[in-house]
Amino acid sequence: MDLPLPDKLYYKIGEISKALSLNPSVLRFWETEFSQLNPRKSSTGQRLYSRNDLDLLVTIRKLLYKDKLTIEGARRVITGLAAPPLTPPEECGEPSEEIKTLLHEIREELQICSKILVS
């Protein structure tokens, strides 16, 4: 995702919320739900998000809003306890000739197995 942010060490919550089109309260809530999200705080208490925090926020946003996972589901994906959602077939494109050949061979073998089981 191409975000309209300059390349720097830390970003303030307002910059992040604007770039991700999210309310700052959503970002603060996500901090309570995802332990990996822990922005630094300036001497005045302003949240300072690193580039890693930003990448994590982009991932969380995708899992919740695009992939329609629950917070628990997104948490499991981020901690590695669950596989990320599969890309829908229409976004994968046409399978290569190699894959088509392999699938054809598998189908033939399954048909042979089916005939053996039926007889």
VMD Tcl script that builds the backbone (N, CA, C; Angstrom):
set m [mol new atoms 357]
animate dup $m
set s [atomselect $m all]
$s set {name element resname resid chain x y z} {
  {N N MET 1 A 0.850 -1.177 0.000}
  {CA C MET 1 A 0.000 0.000 0.000}
  {C C MET 1 A 0.889 1.231 0.000}
  {N N ASP 2 A 0.651 2.125 -0.928}
  {CA C ASP 2 A 1.433 3.348 -1.022}
  {C C ASP 2 A 0.796 4.416 -0.140}
  {N N LEU 3 A 1.473 4.775 0.936}
  {CA C LEU 3 A 0.925 5.748 1.868}
  {C C LEU 3 A 1.553 7.111 1.635}
  {N N PRO 4 A 0.751 8.165 1.740}
  {CA C PRO 4 A 1.270 9.517 1.531}
  {C C PRO 4 A 2.004 10.044 2.762}
  {N N LEU 5 A 3.076 9.354 3.132}
  {CA C LEU 5 A 3.847 9.750 4.310}
  {C C LEU 5 A 5.311 9.917 3.935}
  {N N PRO 6 A 5.963 10.919 4.500}
  {CA C PRO 6 A 7.401 11.058 4.254}
  {C C PRO 6 A 8.166 9.929 4.947}
  {N N ASP 7 A 9.353 9.670 4.474}
  {CA C ASP 7 A 10.181 8.623 5.071}
  {C C ASP 7 A 10.922 9.213 6.270}
  {N N LYS 8 A 10.485 8.853 7.470}
  {CA C LYS 8 A 11.139 9.335 8.686}
  {C C LYS 8 A 11.032 8.280 9.772}
  {N N LEU 9 A 11.689 8.504 10.901}
  {CA C LEU 9 A 11.728 7.503 11.967}
  {C C LEU 9 A 10.395 7.316 12.672}
  {N N TYR 10 A 9.718 8.407 12.992}
  {CA C TYR 10 A 8.487 8.325 13.767}
  {C C TYR 10 A 7.402 9.206 13.168}
  {N N TYR 11 A 6.162 8.741 13.346}
  {CA C TYR 11 A 4.996 9.461 12.853}
  {C C TYR 11 A 4.037 9.695 14.009}
  {N N LYS 12 A 3.396 10.856 14.024}
  {CA C LYS 12 A 2.413 11.159 15.056}
  {C C LYS 12 A 1.086 10.505 14.702}
  {N N ILE 13 A 0.241 10.346 15.708}
  {CA C ILE 13 A -1.032 9.648 15.522}
  {C C ILE 13 A -1.897 10.328 14.461}
  {N N GLY 14 A -1.850 11.645 14.386}
  {CA C GLY 14 A -2.634 12.365 13.381}
  {C C GLY 14 A -2.185 12.042 11.966}
  {N N GLU 15 A -0.867 11.926 11.770}
  {CA C GLU 15 A -0.340 11.577 10.445}
  {C C GLU 15 A -0.779 10.174 10.039}
  {N N ILE 16 A -0.695 9.254 10.994}
  {CA C ILE 16 A -1.060 7.865 10.720}
  {C C ILE 16 A -2.558 7.750 10.453}
  {N N SER 17 A -3.364 8.396 11.289}
  {CA C SER 17 A -4.815 8.276 11.118}
  {C C SER 17 A -5.258 8.865 9.785}
  {N N LYS 18 A -4.643 9.946 9.372}
  {CA C LYS 18 A -4.988 10.550 8.082}
  {C C LYS 18 A -4.558 9.643 6.930}
  {N N ALA 19 A -3.348 9.109 6.996}
  {CA C ALA 19 A -2.827 8.253 5.922}
  {C C ALA 19 A -3.637 6.970 5.779}
  {N N LEU 20 A -4.114 6.424 6.899}
  {CA C LEU 20 A -4.869 5.171 6.872}
  {C C LEU 20 A -6.383 5.387 6.832}
  {N N SER 21 A -6.810 6.648 6.844}
  {CA C SER 21 A -8.242 6.986 6.867}
  {C C SER 21 A -8.940 6.319 8.051}
  {N N LEU 22 A -8.315 6.438 9.205}
  {CA C LEU 22 A -8.866 5.878 10.439}
  {C C LEU 22 A -8.931 6.965 11.502}
  {N N ASN 23 A -9.906 6.867 12.365}
  {CA C ASN 23 A -10.020 7.781 13.476}
  {C C ASN 23 A -8.908 7.473 14.487}
  {N N PRO 24 A -8.293 8.491 15.096}
  {CA C PRO 24 A -7.258 8.224 16.106}
  {C C PRO 24 A -7.735 7.313 17.237}
  {N N SER 25 A -9.023 7.384 17.577}
  {CA C SER 25 A -9.528 6.511 18.646}
  {C C SER 25 A -9.456 5.039 18.238}
  {N N VAL 26 A -9.577 4.758 16.939}
  {CA C VAL 26 A -9.448 3.379 16.456}
  {C C VAL 26 A -8.014 2.900 16.680}
  {N N LEU 27 A -7.056 3.756 16.372}
  {CA C LEU 27 A -5.647 3.390 16.576}
  {C C LEU 27 A -5.366 3.134 18.054}
  {N N ARG 28 A -5.888 3.998 18.913}
  {CA C ARG 28 A -5.683 3.803 20.354}
  {C C ARG 28 A -6.344 2.507 20.826}
  {N N PHE 29 A -7.525 2.192 20.293}
  {CA C PHE 29 A -8.205 0.945 20.652}
  {C C PHE 29 A -7.377 -0.254 20.204}
  {N N TRP 30 A -6.856 -0.209 18.984}
  {CA C TRP 30 A -6.046 -1.321 18.481}
  {C C TRP 30 A -4.823 -1.558 19.355}
  {N N GLU 31 A -4.286 -0.501 19.952}
  {CA C GLU 31 A -3.142 -0.667 20.861}
  {C C GLU 31 A -3.523 -1.559 22.046}
  {N N THR 32 A -4.774 -1.506 22.472}
  {CA C THR 32 A -5.214 -2.336 23.594}
  {C C THR 32 A -5.496 -3.767 23.155}
  {N N GLU 33 A -5.746 -3.981 21.878}
  {CA C GLU 33 A -6.110 -5.301 21.365}
  {C C GLU 33 A -4.937 -6.085 20.778}
  {N N PHE 34 A -3.922 -5.388 20.306}
  {CA C PHE 34 A -2.777 -6.033 19.664}
  {C C PHE 34 A -1.514 -5.665 20.439}
  {N N SER 35 A -0.997 -6.622 21.196}
  {CA C SER 35 A 0.156 -6.347 22.063}
  {C C SER 35 A 1.405 -5.969 21.269}
  {N N GLN 36 A 1.468 -6.371 20.001}
  {CA C GLN 36 A 2.630 -6.042 19.169}
  {C C GLN 36 A 2.666 -4.549 18.831}
  {N N LEU 37 A 1.538 -3.896 18.945}
  {CA C LEU 37 A 1.437 -2.473 18.627}
  {C C LEU 37 A 1.662 -1.674 19.904}
  {N N ASN 38 A 2.844 -1.101 20.011}
  {CA C ASN 38 A 3.207 -0.389 21.226}
  {C C ASN 38 A 4.048 0.836 20.858}
  {N N PRO 39 A 3.397 1.918 20.401}
  {CA C PRO 39 A 4.170 3.087 19.986}
  {C C PRO 39 A 4.877 3.751 21.162}
  {N N ARG 40 A 5.992 4.378 20.842}
  {CA C ARG 40 A 6.704 5.150 21.865}
  {C C ARG 40 A 5.892 6.391 22.178}
  {N N LYS 41 A 6.247 7.030 23.273}
  {CA C LYS 41 A 5.591 8.291 23.605}
  {C C LYS 41 A 6.659 9.359 23.793}
  {N N SER 42 A 6.353 10.541 23.292}
  {CA C SER 42 A 7.285 11.656 23.439}
  {C C SER 42 A 7.236 12.161 24.881}
  {N N SER 43 A 8.078 13.111 25.189}
  {CA C SER 43 A 8.099 13.670 26.546}
  {C C SER 43 A 6.782 14.363 26.882}
  {N N THR 44 A 6.028 14.750 25.848}
  {CA C THR 44 A 4.727 15.390 26.074}
  {C C THR 44 A 3.569 14.396 26.010}
  {N N GLY 45 A 3.881 13.102 25.837}
  {CA C GLY 45 A 2.849 12.076 25.810}
  {C C GLY 45 A 2.279 11.780 24.426}
  {N N GLN 46 A 2.798 12.440 23.408}
  {CA C GLN 46 A 2.337 12.205 22.030}
  {C C GLN 46 A 2.807 10.832 21.562}
  {N N ARG 47 A 1.898 10.048 20.980}
  {CA C ARG 47 A 2.267 8.736 20.447}
  {C C ARG 47 A 3.163 8.917 19.230}
  {N N LEU 48 A 4.224 8.110 19.182}
  {CA C LEU 48 A 5.163 8.146 18.063}
  {C C LEU 48 A 5.258 6.743 17.474}
  {N N TYR 49 A 4.714 6.585 16.278}
  {CA C TYR 49 A 4.677 5.287 15.611}
  {C C TYR 49 A 5.891 5.120 14.707}
  {N N SER 50 A 6.547 3.976 14.818}
  {CA C SER 50 A 7.691 3.666 13.954}
  {C C SER 50 A 7.184 3.132 12.619}
  {N N ARG 51 A 8.105 2.922 11.683}
  {CA C ARG 51 A 7.742 2.344 10.384}
  {C C ARG 51 A 7.200 0.922 10.582}
  {N N ASN 52 A 7.766 0.179 11.538}
  {CA C ASN 52 A 7.248 -1.165 11.841}
  {C C ASN 52 A 5.823 -1.098 12.382}
  {N N ASP 53 A 5.562 -0.115 13.253}
  {CA C ASP 53 A 4.200 0.081 13.757}
  {C C ASP 53 A 3.252 0.379 12.602}
  {N N LEU 54 A 3.700 1.219 11.684}
  {CA C LEU 54 A 2.884 1.579 10.530}
  {C C LEU 54 A 2.574 0.349 9.674}
  {N N ASP 55 A 3.587 -0.470 9.420}
  {CA C ASP 55 A 3.377 -1.700 8.643}
  {C C ASP 55 A 2.371 -2.617 9.340}
  {N N LEU 56 A 2.481 -2.721 10.657}
  {CA C LEU 56 A 1.547 -3.543 11.427}
  {C C LEU 56 A 0.129 -2.979 11.337}
  {N N LEU 57 A -0.003 -1.666 11.422}
  {CA C LEU 57 A -1.322 -1.039 11.314}
  {C C LEU 57 A -1.949 -1.283 9.945}
  {N N VAL 58 A -1.141 -1.227 8.902}
  {CA C VAL 58 A -1.641 -1.507 7.550}
  {C C VAL 58 A -2.150 -2.947 7.483}
  {N N THR 59 A -1.399 -3.868 8.085}
  {CA C THR 59 A -1.804 -5.277 8.101}
  {C C THR 59 A -3.099 -5.468 8.888}
  {N N ILE 60 A -3.185 -4.853 10.054}
  {CA C ILE 60 A -4.391 -4.964 10.881}
  {C C ILE 60 A -5.593 -4.410 10.120}
  {N N ARG 61 A -5.410 -3.264 9.510}
  {CA C ARG 61 A -6.499 -2.642 8.746}
  {C C ARG 61 A -6.979 -3.564 7.624}
  {N N LYS 62 A -6.043 -4.180 6.918}
  {CA C LYS 62 A -6.395 -5.097 5.827}
  {C C LYS 62 A -7.161 -6.303 6.372}
  {N N LEU 63 A -6.651 -6.892 7.448}
  {CA C LEU 63 A -7.296 -8.078 8.015}
  {C C LEU 63 A -8.712 -7.784 8.505}
  {N N LEU 64 A -8.898 -6.623 9.113}
  {CA C LEU 64 A -10.207 -6.291 9.669}
  {C C LEU 64 A -11.188 -5.773 8.627}
  {N N TYR 65 A -10.733 -4.887 7.754}
  {CA C TYR 65 A -11.654 -4.224 6.835}
  {C C TYR 65 A -11.772 -4.897 5.472}
  {N N LYS 66 A -10.671 -5.405 4.940}
  {CA C LYS 66 A -10.732 -6.040 3.615}
  {C C LYS 66 A -11.058 -7.525 3.740}
  {N N ASP 67 A -10.338 -8.219 4.623}
  {CA C ASP 67 A -10.538 -9.661 4.782}
  {C C ASP 67 A -11.698 -9.991 5.719}
  {N N LYS 68 A -12.234 -8.971 6.404}
  {CA C LYS 68 A -13.416 -9.115 7.270}
  {C C LYS 68 A -13.213 -10.078 8.438}
  {N N LEU 69 A -11.989 -10.125 8.976}
  {CA C LEU 69 A -11.744 -10.956 10.153}
  {C C LEU 69 A -12.200 -10.220 11.405}
  {N N THR 70 A -12.451 -10.978 12.441}
  {CA C THR 70 A -12.721 -10.375 13.743}
  {C C THR 70 A -11.382 -9.935 14.335}
  {N N ILE 71 A -11.441 -9.190 15.410}
  {CA C ILE 71 A -10.197 -8.788 16.076}
  {C C ILE 71 A -9.440 -10.020 16.545}
  {N N GLU 72 A -10.153 -10.989 17.095}
  {CA C GLU 72 A -9.497 -12.230 17.539}
  {C C GLU 72 A -8.858 -12.946 16.357}
  {N N GLY 73 A -9.550 -13.006 15.233}
  {CA C GLY 73 A -8.994 -13.648 14.037}
  {C C GLY 73 A -7.754 -12.931 13.540}
  {N N ALA 74 A -7.802 -11.607 13.516}
  {CA C ALA 74 A -6.641 -10.823 13.084}
  {C C ALA 74 A -5.477 -11.023 14.053}
  {N N ARG 75 A -5.789 -11.070 15.342}
  {CA C ARG 75 A -4.745 -11.281 16.354}
  {C C ARG 75 A -4.061 -12.633 16.137}
  {N N ARG 76 A -4.854 -13.660 15.821}
  {CA C ARG 76 A -4.298 -15.002 15.592}
  {C C ARG 76 A -3.409 -15.025 14.347}
  {N N VAL 77 A -3.814 -14.326 13.299}
  {CA C VAL 77 A -2.992 -14.269 12.085}
  {C C VAL 77 A -1.674 -13.562 12.389}
  {N N ILE 78 A -1.740 -12.454 13.093}
  {CA C ILE 78 A -0.537 -11.668 13.387}
  {C C ILE 78 A 0.424 -12.426 14.295}
  {N N THR 79 A -0.106 -13.181 15.248}
  {CA C THR 79 A 0.779 -13.938 16.144}
  {C C THR 79 A 1.224 -15.258 15.529}
  {N N GLY 80 A 0.709 -15.561 14.337}
  {CA C GLY 80 A 1.142 -16.773 13.640}
  {C C GLY 80 A 0.375 -18.017 14.025}
  {N N LEU 81 A -0.710 -17.866 14.778}
  {CA C LEU 81 A -1.500 -19.024 15.188}
  {C C LEU 81 A -2.497 -19.450 14.119}
  {N N ALA 82 A -2.692 -18.604 13.123}
  {CA C ALA 82 A -3.620 -18.931 12.035}
  {C C ALA 82 A -3.007 -18.475 10.723}
  {N N ALA 83 A -3.378 -19.139 9.669}
  {CA C ALA 83 A -2.892 -18.757 8.343}
  {C C ALA 83 A -3.639 -17.510 7.884}
  {N N PRO 84 A -2.969 -16.644 7.123}
  {CA C PRO 84 A -3.673 -15.481 6.588}
  {C C PRO 84 A -4.746 -15.928 5.602}
  {N N PRO 85 A -5.767 -15.123 5.424}
  {CA C PRO 85 A -6.826 -15.496 4.492}
  {C C PRO 85 A -6.264 -15.704 3.087}
  {N N LEU 86 A -6.845 -16.658 2.377}
  {CA C LEU 86 A -6.403 -16.942 1.020}
  {C C LEU 86 A -6.865 -15.852 0.072}
  {N N THR 87 A -6.078 -15.629 -0.967}
  {CA C THR 87 A -6.453 -14.670 -1.991}
  {C C THR 87 A -7.599 -15.265 -2.801}
  {N N PRO 88 A -8.670 -14.514 -3.007}
  {CA C PRO 88 A -9.772 -15.045 -3.812}
  {C C PRO 88 A -9.285 -15.429 -5.207}
  {N N PRO 89 A -9.853 -16.492 -5.798}
  {CA C PRO 89 A -9.382 -16.977 -7.097}
  {C C PRO 89 A -9.360 -15.916 -8.184}
  {N N GLU 90 A -10.321 -15.001 -8.178}
  {CA C GLU 90 A -10.348 -13.993 -9.231}
  {C C GLU 90 A -9.150 -13.051 -9.170}
  {N N GLU 91 A -8.469 -12.985 -8.027}
  {CA C GLU 91 A -7.299 -12.130 -7.891}
  {C C GLU 91 A -6.002 -12.878 -8.189}
  {N N CYS 92 A -6.068 -14.193 -8.352}
  {CA C CYS 92 A -4.870 -14.998 -8.577}
  {C C CYS 92 A -4.434 -15.014 -10.033}
  {N N GLY 93 A -5.338 -14.780 -10.946}
  {CA C GLY 93 A -4.987 -14.836 -12.357}
  {C C GLY 93 A -5.079 -16.253 -12.898}
  {N N GLU 94 A -4.727 -16.408 -14.156}
  {CA C GLU 94 A -4.781 -17.692 -14.853}
  {C C GLU 94 A -3.635 -18.588 -14.387}
  {N N PRO 95 A -3.910 -19.892 -14.101}
  {CA C PRO 95 A -2.822 -20.789 -13.700}
  {C C PRO 95 A -1.848 -21.020 -14.856}
  {N N SER 96 A -0.601 -21.251 -14.513}
  {CA C SER 96 A 0.429 -21.496 -15.528}
  {C C SER 96 A 0.202 -22.850 -16.191}
  {N N GLU 97 A 0.859 -23.056 -17.320}
  {CA C GLU 97 A 0.753 -24.335 -18.036}
  {C C GLU 97 A 1.271 -25.479 -17.169}
  {N N GLU 98 A 2.312 -25.209 -16.396}
  {CA C GLU 98 A 2.876 -26.227 -15.505}
  {C C GLU 98 A 1.834 -26.688 -14.478}
  {N N ILE 99 A 1.122 -25.736 -13.923}
  {CA C ILE 99 A 0.097 -26.069 -12.932}
  {C C ILE 99 A -1.060 -26.810 -13.597}
  {N N LYS 100 A -1.459 -26.369 -14.790}
  {CA C LYS 100 A -2.538 -27.054 -15.511}
  {C C LYS 100 A -2.164 -28.507 -15.795}
  {N N THR 101 A -0.917 -28.738 -16.220}
  {CA C THR 101 A -0.450 -30.094 -16.509}
  {C C THR 101 A -0.463 -30.942 -15.238}
  {N N LEU 102 A 0.043 -30.379 -14.154}
  {CA C LEU 102 A 0.073 -31.094 -12.880}
  {C C LEU 102 A -1.345 -31.455 -12.419}
  {N N LEU 103 A -2.263 -30.515 -12.526}
  {CA C LEU 103 A -3.648 -30.787 -12.131}
  {C C LEU 103 A -4.276 -31.871 -13.007}
  {N N HIS 104 A -3.970 -31.859 -14.288}
  {CA C HIS 104 A -4.484 -32.885 -15.204}
  {C C HIS 104 A -3.962 -34.271 -14.803}
  {N N GLU 105 A -2.669 -34.345 -14.467}
  {CA C GLU 105 A -2.075 -35.620 -14.039}
  {C C GLU 105 A -2.712 -36.111 -12.739}
  {N N ILE 106 A -2.930 -35.214 -11.825}
  {CA C ILE 106 A -3.559 -35.583 -10.549}
  {C C ILE 106 A -4.974 -36.097 -10.790}
  {N N ARG 107 A -5.693 -35.422 -11.670}
  {CA C ARG 107 A -7.062 -35.853 -11.982}
  {C C ARG 107 A -7.070 -37.261 -12.570}
  {N N GLU 108 A -6.148 -37.530 -13.488}
  {CA C GLU 108 A -6.070 -38.865 -14.092}
  {C C GLU 108 A -5.775 -39.928 -13.035}
  {N N GLU 109 A -4.846 -39.627 -12.123}
  {CA C GLU 109 A -4.509 -40.577 -11.063}
  {C C GLU 109 A -5.700 -40.815 -10.135}
  {N N LEU 110 A -6.445 -39.770 -9.844}
  {CA C LEU 110 A -7.630 -39.922 -8.995}
  {C C LEU 110 A -8.706 -40.759 -9.686}
  {N N GLN 111 A -8.839 -40.596 -10.989}
  {CA C GLN 111 A -9.812 -41.404 -11.733}
  {C C GLN 111 A -9.418 -42.881 -11.700}
  {N N ILE 112 A -8.127 -43.161 -11.819}
  {CA C ILE 112 A -7.642 -44.546 -11.736}
  {C C ILE 112 A -7.935 -45.112 -10.344}
  {N N CYS 113 A -7.654 -44.333 -9.313}
  {CA C CYS 113 A -7.921 -44.773 -7.935}
  {C C CYS 113 A -9.411 -45.025 -7.729}
  {N N SER 114 A -10.236 -44.161 -8.289}
  {CA C SER 114 A -11.679 -44.313 -8.160}
  {C C SER 114 A -12.153 -45.614 -8.806}
  {N N LYS 115 A -11.615 -45.933 -9.979}
  {CA C LYS 115 A -11.988 -47.177 -10.670}
  {C C LYS 115 A -11.577 -48.394 -9.853}
  {N N ILE 116 A -10.404 -48.327 -9.243}
  {CA C ILE 116 A -9.922 -49.439 -8.418}
  {C C ILE 116 A -10.838 -49.631 -7.210}
  {N N LEU 117 A -11.250 -48.542 -6.593}
  {CA C LEU 117 A -12.107 -48.630 -5.407}
  {C C LEU 117 A -13.503 -49.141 -5.747}
  {N N VAL 118 A -14.004 -48.794 -6.918}
  {CA C VAL 118 A -15.349 -49.209 -7.322}
  {C C VAL 118 A -15.384 -50.692 -7.658}
  {N N SER 119 A -14.304 -51.215 -8.240}
  {CA C SER 119 A -14.310 -52.626 -8.668}
  {C C SER 119 A -14.027 -53.589 -7.543}
}
mol reanalyze $m
mol bondsrecalc $m
mol representation Tube
mol addrep $m
